[in-house]
Amino acid sequence: MGVGRKELVMVGVLLTGTLLAVLNLTMLSPALPAIMSDLGVDATTAQWLTSVYALVEAVIIPLSAYLVGRFTTRQLFITALSVFTAGSLAAAVAPNFWVLLLGRIMQAACTGAVMPMVFTVILLVFPREKRGTAMGVIGLIIGFAPAVGPSLSGLLVDSVGWRALFAIVTALGVVVVVLAACLLRNYGNFARTSFDKLSVALSTVGLVCLLYGLSTFASTTNMALTLGLIAVGIVLVAFYVRRQLKLPEPMLNVRILKTRPYATAACVVIIVQAALLGTEVITPLYIQGTLGFTATMSGLAMLPGAVIGAFTGLVSGRLFDRFGVRKVAVPGVLVAVLGASGLARLGIDANFITVVLTYTTLVIGLQFTMTPLNTWGVNSLDNRVIQHAQGLSNTMNQVAGSFGTAVLVSVSALAPLVAPGAPAAEQAYLGEHMAYCTTFGLMCVAALVIIFLVRNRPAAAAGAVAATPTEHGEEPVDYAAGISGVAVDATTGESWDQARTYTAAEVMNREPVCAADTATMAEVIRLMDANQTSGLPVVSASGDLVGFVSDGDVASYLGKTEIALVDSTLLNGYRYIDDEDAATRLRELMGLSVMAVATRRVISVEATTPVDEVCALFAAKRIKKVPVVQDGKLVGALSRRNIMRSLVEAIDLLEK
C-alpha cells in the first residue's frame, strides 16, 4: 500500500473509530421496542433516539472545517472519541429516557465533528498512487457495519438486554481512545477557517423547533404550542437561508439550488431518505409489536436489504456511467414503489418471509435510485461549487432523515384518533399500516418527479455527427466492423471479395519501445518523449508483459486529486482535494518506480488476433494502443496509426 507499519497502525485506529460510529448508528432500530417497554415511553418519544442523531450531525457537520483547522488531529480525534464514549456510558446506565437521549446527542455531535477529518487524514497518509485503493477499503468497512449492526443488535437485545448495546460500544470506545493516545500522531496542516455564529444559531434553533413540532404533532396535549414551534422553526430556517444568500462566504451555498437538475435530484433524494429512515424505525416496531417476533428476528429481517443494497449502489453507479440516469433511476424507483406497496398491504398476521421480501425490495429500489440521482445532480453543477453541493446535500439528507422518522412515527401515533374503540393491538397495527401507506405515498411522489423531470443530458456533438451522413451522402464507415470480408464502392455499388485477412502480427510494430519494470518514472517519461509515444508496455527481465504506462497515467498523477465517497449509512458524502503544489507532485512522480504508476491489468491481444477484432477493441475500450503478446511475451505493439496504414494497404488491394 506504499506506507510504513506505523502509518498502517494509525490508519487502523482511525478506521476502528469510523466503524464504531457507523455500527453505533445502525444497531439501535431493533432495540427501540425494548427501550420503549423498559423506560415507559411511546413510539413518538422513542423515535427521537434516531432522529436526533441525524439532526445533531446536520448542525455539527458544517462546523467540521472550523474544528479541523482549530485543533490538531490528536486533539480532535481523542477528545471526540472520549466524549463519544462518555455518551455511550451515559446511555448504558441511563435511569430514564432523557439521559439516554443526552447520550445519543453526545455520540452524534462527536461523529459529525470527527468523521470528515478521519476520511481526509486517512487519504493523506497514503501516497497518491494508492489513494484509490485506500478509498475502496474505507467503503468496504463502512458497508460492513449496516449489514451486521441490526442482526447483532437483535441478538444482544434478546439475550442480554438493550443496555448491552451501549455497554459494548463504551468498551470499544475506551479501547479506541487508548490506542489513539498511544499510536495516533498529528497529520496534515489544515488552514483555520471561521464560521458565522448567527447562521449556526438560526439553523440549530430553527431545525430543533421544526422537528420537535412535527414529532409531537400527533400526541401533543397543547396543539397551539406545537403549531407555534413549527411556525417558529419555518421562520428561523427561512432567515437562515436568507442570510446564506447575503454572506460573501456562506456556510451553505443555497444558490446552487437554482440549477434545476441538482434541485430536482436533491428533492427526490430528500423524499427517499425520509422514507428509508422512517421505515427503518417502523419495521422493527411492526415485526416485534404486531407480529410478535423477537428482536433477533427483526434484525435478521433487515439484513438482506443492507447486504444487497450495498452491492446495488455499486452496480447502479456503473450502469449510470453506461446508460445515463433515466434508464437506471426510473426502474429503481418503480422497484421501490413496488416494495412500498407491499409493505402497505401487510396484514396484522403477515408471514415473516413476506415482510423480509417486501422490505428488501424497497431498500434495493431506493439504493438503485439514490446513487445515479446524486451523481446526475452533482454533474450538472460547475466544478467550482461542487464542494458547496457536498455540504448542502449532507445537511439536507440529515434533516430529511430526522423529518422522515418524526413524520412516519407521528402518523403511526394517529391510530387512536382514527379507531378510538379498537383494541390496543389493532391500534398499533393500524398506526404502522398508516405509516407504511405514507411511505408508499412518498415513493409515488418520488416516482412521478423522476419520470417527468429527470432526463439524460443531450448526446455530445461528436456523437451526433457520427450518426449523420457525410457531405457526399454516404453513411459513415464503421471500421470496427472489420477489414476482411466484402468491401463496397459507394459510388458504383460494385463489390470485391477481399483476398486476405489481416492479423495483429502482420500490422503491428515489431520493434516496440518498452520500459523495464525496474525503471523510474523519470526514465520512462524521457523515453516516451524521445519516441513521441503516448504509452509504453512494461516488461520484466525475461520479456513478460507486466504492465502498461500511458501519458494519461502521468497526467492523472500530476493532476489535482479529488476523491469522493458517498456514505449512505450516515447520509454523508466525503470529498478529499489535495493541496500539494504541482512542483511537489512532479518531484514525487520522478522518483517512483514505473510499476507504482503503471496499469498491471493490461489490455493486450494475441499475435494471431484478426485486425477487425482489434478495431472493435479500440472502439469498445476507447484506447489508442495495445501490446501484442505471444505466450505471454511482448512481441509487438499495435496502435491506431498502424491500423490506418493497414487500411491504405487494403484500399490499394481492393482497387487492383
C-alpha positions as CSV (number, residue, x, y, z in Angstrom):
1,M,0.0,0.0,0.0
2,G,3.0,2.3,-0.1
3,V,3.0,3.2,3.6
4,G,5.0,2.0,6.6
5,R,3.9,0.0,9.6
6,K,3.4,3.0,11.8
7,E,1.1,4.7,9.3
8,L,-0.9,1.5,8.8
9,V,-1.4,1.2,12.5
10,M,-2.6,4.8,12.7
11,V,-5.0,4.2,9.8
12,G,-6.2,1.1,11.6
13,V,-7.0,3.2,14.7
14,L,-8.9,5.8,12.6
15,L,-10.9,3.1,10.8
16,T,-11.8,1.4,14.1
17,G,-13.3,4.7,15.3
18,T,-15.1,5.1,12.0
19,L,-16.5,1.5,12.2
20,L,-17.6,2.1,15.8
21,A,-19.6,5.3,14.8
22,V,-21.4,3.6,11.9
23,L,-22.1,0.4,14.0
24,N,-23.5,2.6,16.8
25,L,-26.0,4.2,14.4
26,T,-27.2,1.0,12.8
27,M,-27.7,-1.1,15.9
28,L,-30.4,1.0,17.5
29,S,-33.6,0.2,15.5
30,P,-34.2,-3.4,16.6
31,A,-33.8,-2.2,20.2
32,L,-36.5,0.5,20.2
33,P,-39.4,-1.7,21.3
34,A,-37.4,-3.0,24.3
35,I,-36.4,0.6,25.2
36,M,-40.0,1.8,25.0
37,S,-41.1,-1.0,27.3
38,D,-38.3,-0.6,29.8
39,L,-38.4,3.2,30.1
40,G,-42.1,3.6,29.6
41,V,-42.1,5.9,26.5
42,D,-44.2,5.7,23.4
43,A,-43.0,5.4,19.8
44,T,-43.4,9.2,19.2
45,T,-40.9,9.9,22.0
46,A,-38.6,6.9,21.3
47,Q,-38.1,8.0,17.7
48,W,-36.1,10.9,19.0
49,L,-33.2,8.5,19.6
50,T,-32.9,8.1,15.9
51,S,-34.0,11.4,14.5
52,V,-31.9,13.5,17.0
53,Y,-28.8,11.7,15.8
54,A,-29.3,12.9,12.2
55,L,-30.3,16.3,13.4
56,V,-27.3,16.9,15.6
57,E,-25.0,15.7,12.8
58,A,-26.7,18.2,10.4
59,V,-25.8,21.0,12.8
60,I,-22.3,19.9,13.5
61,I,-21.0,18.8,10.0
62,P,-20.9,22.4,8.7
63,L,-18.6,23.3,11.6
64,S,-16.2,20.4,10.9
65,A,-13.9,22.6,8.7
66,Y,-13.6,25.1,11.5
67,L,-12.9,22.3,14.1
68,V,-10.3,20.6,11.9
69,G,-8.4,23.9,11.5
70,R,-8.7,24.8,15.1
71,F,-7.5,21.6,16.7
72,T,-4.7,19.1,15.9
73,T,-5.5,15.6,14.7
74,R,-4.8,14.0,18.1
75,Q,-6.7,16.7,20.0
76,L,-9.9,16.4,17.8
77,F,-10.0,12.6,17.5
78,I,-9.1,11.8,21.1
79,T,-11.4,14.4,22.5
80,A,-14.3,13.5,20.2
81,L,-14.0,9.8,20.9
82,S,-13.7,10.4,24.6
83,V,-17.0,12.4,24.6
84,F,-18.5,9.7,22.3
85,T,-17.5,7.0,24.9
86,A,-18.9,9.1,27.8
87,G,-22.2,9.5,25.9
88,S,-22.3,5.7,25.3
89,L,-21.7,5.1,29.0
90,A,-24.5,7.6,29.9
91,A,-26.8,5.7,27.6
92,A,-25.8,2.3,29.0
93,V,-26.7,3.3,32.6
94,A,-29.5,5.8,31.8
95,P,-32.1,5.8,34.6
96,N,-34.7,7.4,32.3
97,F,-35.3,8.3,28.7
98,W,-33.8,11.8,28.8
99,V,-30.4,10.7,30.0
100,L,-30.4,8.1,27.2
101,L,-31.3,10.9,24.7
102,L,-28.5,13.0,26.1
103,G,-26.0,10.2,25.5
104,R,-27.2,9.9,21.9
105,I,-26.7,13.6,21.4
106,M,-23.2,13.4,22.7
107,Q,-22.5,10.4,20.3
108,A,-23.9,12.3,17.3
109,A,-22.1,15.5,18.0
110,C,-18.7,13.7,18.1
111,T,-19.5,11.7,14.9
112,G,-20.3,14.8,12.9
113,A,-17.2,16.6,14.2
114,V,-14.6,13.9,13.6
115,M,-15.7,11.9,10.6
116,P,-14.7,14.4,7.9
117,M,-11.3,14.8,9.5
118,V,-10.8,11.0,9.6
119,F,-11.5,10.5,5.9
120,T,-9.2,13.3,4.9
121,V,-6.3,12.2,7.2
122,I,-6.6,8.6,6.0
123,L,-6.2,9.7,2.4
124,L,-3.3,12.0,3.2
125,V,-1.4,9.1,4.8
126,F,-1.4,7.1,1.6
127,P,0.7,8.0,-1.4
128,R,-1.2,9.4,-4.4
129,E,-0.9,6.3,-6.5
130,K,-2.6,4.2,-3.7
131,R,-5.4,6.5,-2.6
132,G,-8.0,4.9,-4.9
133,T,-7.3,1.5,-3.2
134,A,-7.5,3.2,0.3
135,M,-10.9,4.6,-0.6
136,G,-12.1,1.2,-1.7
137,V,-11.1,-0.2,1.7
138,I,-12.9,2.6,3.5
139,G,-16.0,2.0,1.5
140,L,-15.9,-1.8,2.3
141,I,-15.6,-1.2,6.0
142,I,-18.4,1.3,6.1
143,G,-20.6,-1.0,4.0
144,F,-19.9,-3.9,6.5
145,A,-21.4,-2.2,9.6
146,P,-25.0,-1.7,8.4
147,A,-25.1,-5.4,7.3
148,V,-24.2,-6.8,10.8
149,G,-25.5,-4.0,13.0
150,P,-29.2,-4.8,13.1
151,S,-28.7,-8.6,13.4
152,L,-26.1,-8.2,16.2
153,S,-28.4,-5.7,18.0
154,G,-31.4,-8.1,17.9
155,L,-29.3,-11.0,19.2
156,L,-28.0,-8.9,22.1
157,V,-31.4,-7.4,23.0
158,D,-32.9,-10.9,23.2
159,S,-30.0,-12.5,25.1
160,V,-28.7,-9.7,27.4
161,G,-30.8,-6.6,27.0
162,W,-30.7,-3.3,25.2
163,R,-28.2,-1.7,27.6
164,A,-25.6,-4.2,26.4
165,L,-25.5,-2.4,23.0
166,F,-24.2,0.8,24.6
167,A,-22.0,-1.1,27.1
168,I,-20.2,-2.8,24.2
169,V,-19.9,0.5,22.4
170,T,-18.5,2.0,25.6
171,A,-15.9,-0.7,26.0
172,L,-14.8,-0.4,22.3
173,G,-14.7,3.4,22.7
174,V,-12.3,3.1,25.6
175,V,-10.1,0.8,23.6
176,V,-10.1,3.2,20.6
177,V,-9.2,6.2,22.9
178,V,-6.3,4.3,24.5
179,L,-5.0,3.2,21.1
180,A,-5.3,6.7,19.7
181,A,-3.4,8.1,22.7
182,C,-0.6,5.6,22.2
183,L,-0.4,5.4,18.4
184,L,-2.1,8.4,16.7
185,R,0.1,11.3,15.7
186,N,-0.7,14.7,14.2
187,Y,-1.1,14.6,10.5
188,G,-1.9,17.3,7.9
189,N,-1.6,21.1,8.1
190,F,-5.2,22.3,7.8
191,A,-5.9,26.0,7.4
192,R,-8.0,27.8,10.0
193,T,-11.5,28.9,9.0
194,S,-14.2,31.0,10.6
195,F,-17.9,30.3,11.0
196,D,-20.9,32.6,11.2
197,K,-22.3,32.4,14.7
198,L,-25.7,33.8,13.7
199,S,-26.1,31.2,11.0
200,V,-25.3,28.4,13.5
201,A,-27.9,29.8,15.9
202,L,-30.6,30.2,13.3
203,S,-30.1,26.7,11.8
204,T,-29.9,25.0,15.2
205,V,-32.9,26.6,16.9
206,G,-34.9,26.5,13.7
207,L,-34.4,22.9,13.0
208,V,-35.0,21.8,16.6
209,C,-38.3,23.8,16.8
210,L,-39.5,22.4,13.4
211,L,-38.5,18.8,14.2
212,Y,-40.0,18.9,17.7
213,G,-43.2,20.3,16.5
214,L,-43.6,17.7,13.8
215,S,-42.6,14.8,16.1
216,T,-45.2,15.8,18.8
217,F,-48.0,16.8,16.4
218,A,-49.9,13.5,16.9
219,S,-49.5,13.2,20.6
220,T,-49.5,16.7,21.9
221,T,-51.9,18.0,24.5
222,N,-51.2,21.6,23.6
223,M,-51.7,21.9,19.8
224,A,-51.2,25.7,19.9
225,L,-47.7,25.3,21.3
226,T,-46.9,22.6,18.7
227,L,-48.1,24.7,15.8
228,G,-46.2,27.7,17.2
229,L,-43.0,25.7,17.3
230,I,-43.5,24.6,13.7
231,A,-44.1,28.1,12.6
232,V,-41.1,29.5,14.5
233,G,-38.9,26.7,13.0
234,I,-40.0,27.6,9.5
235,V,-39.4,31.3,10.0
236,L,-35.9,30.8,11.5
237,V,-34.9,28.4,8.7
238,A,-36.1,31.0,6.2
239,F,-34.0,33.6,7.9
240,Y,-31.1,31.2,7.8
241,V,-31.5,30.7,4.0
242,R,-31.8,34.4,3.5
243,R,-28.6,35.1,5.4
244,Q,-26.7,32.5,3.4
245,L,-27.7,34.4,0.2
246,K,-26.2,37.6,1.6
247,L,-23.0,36.2,3.1
248,P,-19.9,36.5,0.9
249,E,-18.8,33.1,2.1
250,P,-22.0,31.3,3.2
251,M,-21.9,28.2,5.4
252,L,-24.2,26.6,2.9
253,N,-24.3,27.9,-0.7
254,V,-28.1,27.6,-1.3
255,R,-27.7,29.4,-4.6
256,I,-26.8,26.1,-6.3
257,L,-30.5,25.0,-5.9
258,K,-31.2,27.4,-8.8
259,T,-29.6,24.7,-11.0
260,R,-32.7,22.6,-12.0
261,P,-31.2,19.1,-12.3
262,Y,-29.4,19.5,-8.9
263,A,-32.5,20.8,-7.3
264,T,-34.6,18.0,-8.8
265,A,-32.1,15.4,-7.6
266,A,-31.9,16.9,-4.1
267,C,-35.7,16.9,-3.7
268,V,-36.0,13.3,-4.8
269,V,-33.2,12.2,-2.5
270,I,-34.7,14.0,0.4
271,I,-38.0,12.2,-0.1
272,V,-36.2,8.9,-0.5
273,Q,-34.1,9.4,2.6
274,A,-37.1,10.4,4.7
275,A,-39.0,7.3,3.6
276,L,-36.0,5.0,4.2
277,L,-35.0,6.2,7.6
278,G,-38.6,6.4,8.8
279,T,-39.4,2.8,7.6
280,E,-36.2,1.5,9.3
281,V,-37.8,2.7,12.6
282,I,-41.3,1.5,11.9
283,T,-40.3,-2.0,10.7
284,P,-38.9,-3.4,14.0
285,L,-42.0,-2.0,15.8
286,Y,-44.2,-3.9,13.4
287,I,-42.2,-7.1,13.5
288,Q,-41.9,-7.2,17.3
289,G,-45.1,-5.5,18.4
290,T,-47.7,-6.6,15.9
291,L,-46.3,-9.9,14.6
292,G,-44.8,-11.0,17.9
293,F,-41.3,-11.9,16.7
294,T,-38.1,-11.3,18.7
295,A,-35.6,-8.5,18.3
296,T,-33.2,-11.0,16.7
297,M,-35.8,-11.8,14.0
298,S,-36.4,-8.1,13.4
299,G,-32.6,-7.6,12.9
300,L,-32.4,-10.5,10.6
301,A,-35.3,-9.1,8.6
302,M,-33.2,-6.0,7.8
303,L,-30.0,-7.9,7.0
304,P,-30.7,-8.9,3.3
305,G,-31.7,-5.3,2.4
306,A,-28.4,-4.0,3.9
307,V,-26.2,-6.5,2.2
308,I,-27.8,-6.5,-1.2
309,G,-28.3,-2.7,-1.0
310,A,-24.6,-2.1,-0.6
311,F,-23.8,-4.0,-3.8
312,T,-26.8,-2.4,-5.6
313,G,-25.3,1.1,-5.0
314,L,-22.1,0.0,-6.7
315,V,-23.9,-1.6,-9.7
316,S,-26.2,1.3,-10.2
317,G,-23.2,3.7,-10.4
318,R,-21.7,1.6,-13.2
319,L,-25.0,1.4,-15.0
320,F,-25.4,5.1,-14.8
321,D,-22.0,5.6,-16.5
322,R,-23.1,3.4,-19.3
323,F,-26.8,4.2,-19.8
324,G,-27.4,7.5,-18.2
325,V,-29.6,8.5,-15.3
326,R,-33.1,7.8,-16.7
327,K,-32.6,4.1,-17.6
328,V,-31.3,3.4,-14.1
329,A,-33.4,5.7,-11.8
330,V,-36.8,5.0,-13.4
331,P,-36.6,1.2,-12.9
332,G,-35.1,1.7,-9.5
333,V,-37.9,4.0,-8.2
334,L,-40.5,1.7,-9.7
335,V,-39.0,-1.2,-7.7
336,A,-39.1,1.0,-4.6
337,V,-42.8,1.8,-5.3
338,L,-43.4,-2.0,-5.6
339,G,-41.7,-2.6,-2.3
340,A,-43.5,0.2,-0.5
341,S,-46.9,-1.0,-1.9
342,G,-46.1,-4.5,-0.5
343,L,-45.4,-3.0,3.0
344,A,-48.7,-1.1,2.8
345,R,-50.6,-4.4,2.1
346,L,-49.1,-6.3,5.0
347,G,-51.7,-7.6,7.4
348,I,-51.9,-8.0,11.1
349,D,-50.7,-11.6,10.8
350,A,-48.3,-11.4,7.8
351,N,-45.8,-14.1,7.1
352,F,-42.2,-13.2,8.2
353,I,-40.7,-14.1,4.8
354,T,-43.2,-11.8,3.1
355,V,-42.1,-8.9,5.4
356,V,-38.4,-9.6,4.6
357,L,-39.0,-9.8,0.8
358,T,-41.0,-6.6,0.7
359,Y,-38.7,-4.6,2.9
360,T,-35.7,-5.8,0.9
361,T,-37.4,-4.9,-2.3
362,L,-37.9,-1.4,-1.0
363,V,-34.3,-1.0,0.1
364,I,-32.9,-2.3,-3.2
365,G,-35.1,0.1,-5.2
366,L,-34.1,3.1,-3.0
367,Q,-30.4,2.3,-3.3
368,F,-30.8,1.8,-7.1
369,T,-32.4,5.3,-7.2
370,M,-30.1,7.4,-5.0
371,T,-26.7,6.8,-6.5
372,P,-27.5,7.7,-10.1
373,L,-29.6,10.7,-9.0
374,N,-26.9,12.1,-6.7
375,T,-24.3,11.8,-9.5
376,W,-26.6,13.3,-12.1
377,G,-27.4,16.2,-9.9
378,V,-23.8,17.0,-9.0
379,N,-22.7,16.6,-12.6
380,S,-25.0,19.4,-13.6
381,L,-23.0,21.9,-11.4
382,D,-19.9,23.8,-12.2
383,N,-16.8,22.2,-10.7
384,R,-16.1,25.4,-8.6
385,V,-19.2,24.8,-6.5
386,I,-19.1,21.1,-6.0
387,Q,-17.7,21.4,-2.5
388,H,-20.8,23.6,-1.6
389,A,-23.1,20.9,-3.1
390,Q,-21.4,18.4,-0.7
391,G,-22.1,20.5,2.4
392,L,-25.7,21.3,1.3
393,S,-26.6,17.7,0.3
394,N,-25.1,16.4,3.6
395,T,-27.2,18.8,5.7
396,M,-30.4,18.3,3.7
397,N,-30.0,14.5,3.9
398,Q,-29.5,14.6,7.6
399,V,-32.6,16.8,8.1
400,A,-34.6,14.6,5.8
401,G,-33.7,11.5,7.9
402,S,-34.8,13.3,11.0
403,F,-38.1,14.6,9.5
404,G,-38.9,11.2,7.9
405,T,-38.5,9.4,11.2
406,A,-40.6,12.1,13.0
407,V,-43.4,12.2,10.4
408,L,-43.8,8.4,10.0
409,V,-43.8,7.8,13.8
410,S,-46.3,10.7,14.2
411,V,-48.5,9.3,11.6
412,S,-48.4,5.9,13.3
413,A,-49.4,7.6,16.6
414,L,-52.7,8.9,15.0
415,A,-54.2,5.4,15.2
416,P,-56.1,6.0,18.5
417,L,-57.8,9.0,16.9
418,V,-58.8,7.1,13.8
419,A,-60.0,4.0,15.7
420,P,-60.6,5.0,19.3
421,G,-62.7,1.9,20.2
422,A,-60.3,-0.7,18.7
423,P,-58.1,-3.0,20.9
424,A,-54.6,-1.8,21.6
425,A,-53.1,-4.4,19.3
426,E,-55.3,-3.4,16.4
427,Q,-54.5,0.3,17.1
428,A,-50.8,-0.5,16.9
429,Y,-51.2,-2.4,13.6
430,L,-53.3,0.4,12.2
431,G,-50.7,3.0,13.1
432,E,-47.9,1.0,11.4
433,H,-50.2,0.4,8.4
434,M,-50.8,4.2,8.1
435,A,-47.0,4.8,8.3
436,Y,-46.4,2.3,5.5
437,C,-49.1,3.9,3.4
438,T,-47.3,7.2,3.9
439,T,-44.1,5.6,2.7
440,F,-45.9,4.3,-0.3
441,G,-47.2,7.9,-1.0
442,L,-43.8,9.4,-0.7
443,M,-42.4,6.8,-3.1
444,C,-45.2,7.6,-5.6
445,V,-44.3,11.3,-5.4
446,A,-40.6,10.5,-6.0
447,A,-41.5,8.2,-9.0
448,L,-43.6,11.0,-10.6
449,V,-40.8,13.6,-10.2
450,I,-38.2,11.2,-11.7
451,I,-40.5,10.1,-14.6
452,F,-41.4,13.7,-15.6
453,L,-38.4,15.8,-14.6
454,V,-35.2,13.6,-14.8
455,R,-33.7,13.4,-18.2
456,N,-30.4,12.3,-19.7
457,R,-28.1,15.0,-21.0
458,P,-28.3,15.6,-24.7
459,A,-25.8,13.5,-26.7
460,A,-22.4,15.0,-27.4
461,A,-21.9,16.8,-30.6
462,A,-19.4,14.3,-31.7
463,G,-21.8,11.5,-31.3
464,A,-24.4,13.4,-33.3
465,V,-22.0,13.9,-36.2
466,A,-21.0,10.3,-36.2
467,A,-24.6,9.3,-36.7
468,T,-25.2,11.5,-39.8
469,P,-24.3,11.0,-43.4
470,T,-21.1,12.5,-44.8
471,E,-21.0,15.6,-47.1
472,H,-21.2,13.3,-50.1
473,G,-24.3,11.5,-48.9
474,E,-22.6,8.2,-47.9
475,E,-23.3,6.6,-44.5
476,P,-20.1,6.8,-42.3
477,V,-17.8,3.8,-42.5
478,D,-17.6,1.6,-39.4
479,Y,-14.1,0.5,-39.5
480,A,-14.6,-1.5,-36.3
481,A,-16.8,-3.9,-38.4
482,G,-13.6,-5.2,-39.9
483,I,-11.2,-5.0,-42.9
484,S,-11.7,-8.6,-44.1
485,G,-14.9,-9.7,-45.9
486,V,-16.7,-7.7,-48.6
487,A,-15.9,-4.1,-49.5
488,V,-18.4,-1.9,-51.4
489,D,-17.6,1.1,-53.6
490,A,-20.1,3.8,-52.5
491,T,-20.2,5.3,-56.0
492,T,-20.7,2.3,-58.3
493,G,-22.1,-0.2,-55.9
494,E,-19.7,-2.8,-57.1
495,S,-18.1,-5.1,-54.6
496,W,-14.9,-7.2,-54.4
497,D,-14.1,-10.1,-52.2
498,Q,-11.0,-9.2,-50.2
499,A,-8.1,-11.6,-50.9
500,R,-6.8,-11.9,-47.4
501,T,-7.4,-11.3,-43.7
502,Y,-5.0,-9.2,-41.7
503,T,-3.8,-10.2,-38.2
504,A,-2.2,-8.3,-35.4
505,A,1.2,-9.9,-36.2
506,E,1.1,-8.5,-39.8
507,V,0.1,-5.0,-38.9
508,M,1.9,-4.4,-35.6
509,N,5.2,-2.6,-34.9
510,R,7.6,-5.5,-34.5
511,E,10.2,-3.4,-32.6
512,P,8.1,-1.7,-29.9
513,V,9.6,0.7,-27.5
514,C,9.1,-0.6,-24.0
515,A,10.1,0.2,-20.4
516,A,11.8,-2.2,-18.0
517,D,9.9,-2.9,-14.8
518,T,12.9,-1.6,-12.8
519,A,12.9,1.9,-14.5
520,T,11.9,5.1,-12.7
521,M,9.2,7.4,-13.9
522,A,11.8,10.0,-14.8
523,E,13.4,7.5,-17.2
524,V,10.1,6.4,-18.6
525,I,8.9,10.0,-19.3
526,R,12.2,10.8,-21.1
527,L,11.7,7.6,-23.1
528,M,8.1,8.5,-24.1
529,D,9.2,12.0,-25.1
530,A,12.1,10.8,-27.2
531,N,9.9,8.3,-29.1
532,Q,6.9,10.6,-29.3
533,T,4.6,7.9,-28.0
534,S,1.6,8.1,-25.7
535,G,2.2,4.8,-23.9
536,L,4.7,2.1,-23.3
537,P,4.4,-1.6,-22.4
538,V,6.4,-2.5,-19.3
539,V,8.3,-5.8,-19.4
540,S,10.2,-7.9,-16.9
541,A,13.8,-9.1,-17.4
542,S,12.5,-12.3,-19.1
543,G,10.4,-10.3,-21.6
544,D,7.0,-11.0,-19.9
545,L,4.4,-8.2,-20.3
546,V,3.8,-7.0,-16.7
547,G,2.2,-3.5,-17.2
548,F,1.4,-0.6,-19.3
549,V,2.1,3.1,-18.6
550,S,0.5,5.9,-20.6
551,D,0.6,9.7,-20.7
552,G,-2.9,9.6,-19.1
553,D,-1.4,7.9,-16.1
554,V,1.2,10.6,-15.8
555,A,-1.4,13.3,-16.2
556,S,-3.7,11.6,-13.6
557,Y,-0.9,11.6,-11.0
558,L,0.1,15.2,-11.7
559,G,-3.4,16.5,-11.7
560,K,-5.1,17.8,-8.6
561,T,-6.6,14.7,-6.8
562,E,-10.3,14.8,-5.8
563,I,-11.8,11.6,-4.3
564,A,-15.3,11.3,-3.2
565,L,-17.1,8.7,-1.0
566,V,-20.9,8.5,-0.5
567,D,-21.8,7.0,2.9
568,S,-25.4,6.0,2.6
569,T,-25.5,4.8,6.2
570,L,-24.5,8.1,7.8
571,L,-26.2,10.0,4.9
572,N,-23.0,11.9,4.2
573,G,-20.7,12.4,1.3
574,Y,-17.0,13.0,1.8
575,R,-14.6,14.6,-0.6
576,Y,-10.8,14.9,-0.4
577,I,-9.0,17.5,-2.5
578,D,-5.2,17.5,-2.1
579,D,-3.4,20.8,-1.6
580,E,0.1,19.8,-2.9
581,D,1.5,22.1,-5.5
582,A,2.4,20.9,-9.0
583,A,6.2,21.0,-8.3
584,T,5.9,18.7,-5.3
585,R,3.7,16.3,-7.2
586,L,6.3,16.3,-10.0
587,R,9.2,15.6,-7.7
588,E,7.3,12.7,-6.1
589,L,6.4,11.2,-9.5
590,M,10.0,11.3,-10.8
591,G,11.3,9.1,-8.0
592,L,8.6,6.5,-8.3
593,S,9.2,3.1,-9.9
594,V,7.2,2.7,-13.1
595,M,5.2,-0.2,-11.6
596,A,3.8,2.2,-8.9
597,V,2.1,4.1,-11.7
598,A,1.6,1.6,-14.5
599,T,-1.6,-0.4,-15.0
600,R,-1.0,-4.0,-14.1
601,R,-4.1,-5.4,-15.7
602,V,-3.0,-4.8,-19.2
603,I,-5.4,-5.0,-22.2
604,S,-3.4,-6.9,-24.8
605,V,-4.0,-9.0,-27.9
606,E,-2.5,-12.2,-29.2
607,A,-0.4,-12.1,-32.4
608,T,-3.0,-14.2,-34.2
609,T,-5.9,-11.8,-33.4
610,P,-7.7,-10.5,-36.6
611,V,-7.4,-6.8,-37.1
612,D,-11.1,-6.3,-37.2
613,E,-11.3,-7.7,-33.7
614,V,-8.6,-5.2,-32.6
615,C,-10.6,-2.4,-34.2
616,A,-13.6,-3.4,-32.2
617,L,-11.4,-3.5,-29.0
618,F,-10.2,0.0,-29.7
619,A,-13.7,1.3,-30.2
620,A,-15.1,-0.5,-27.1
621,K,-12.3,0.4,-24.7
622,R,-11.5,3.8,-26.2
623,I,-7.8,3.1,-26.2
624,K,-5.1,4.1,-28.7
625,K,-2.6,1.3,-28.5
626,V,-2.4,-2.3,-27.3
627,P,0.6,-4.6,-26.7
628,V,0.8,-7.8,-28.8
629,V,1.9,-10.9,-27.0
630,Q,2.7,-14.5,-27.8
631,D,2.9,-17.0,-24.9
632,G,2.9,-14.1,-22.5
633,K,6.0,-12.4,-24.1
634,L,5.8,-9.0,-25.7
635,V,6.3,-9.4,-29.5
636,G,5.0,-6.0,-30.7
637,A,2.6,-3.1,-30.3
638,L,-0.4,-2.2,-32.3
639,S,-1.8,1.4,-32.5
640,R,-4.5,3.3,-34.4
641,R,-1.7,4.6,-36.6
642,N,-0.8,1.0,-37.6
643,I,-4.5,0.4,-38.4
644,M,-4.7,3.4,-40.6
645,R,-1.6,2.2,-42.6
646,S,-3.3,-1.2,-43.0
647,L,-6.4,0.5,-44.3
648,V,-4.3,2.2,-47.0
649,E,-2.9,-1.2,-48.0
650,A,-6.5,-2.7,-48.0
651,I,-7.7,0.1,-50.3
652,D,-4.8,-0.4,-52.7
653,L,-5.5,-4.1,-52.8
654,L,-9.2,-3.6,-53.5
655,E,-8.6,-1.1,-56.3
656,K,-6.4,-3.5,-58.2
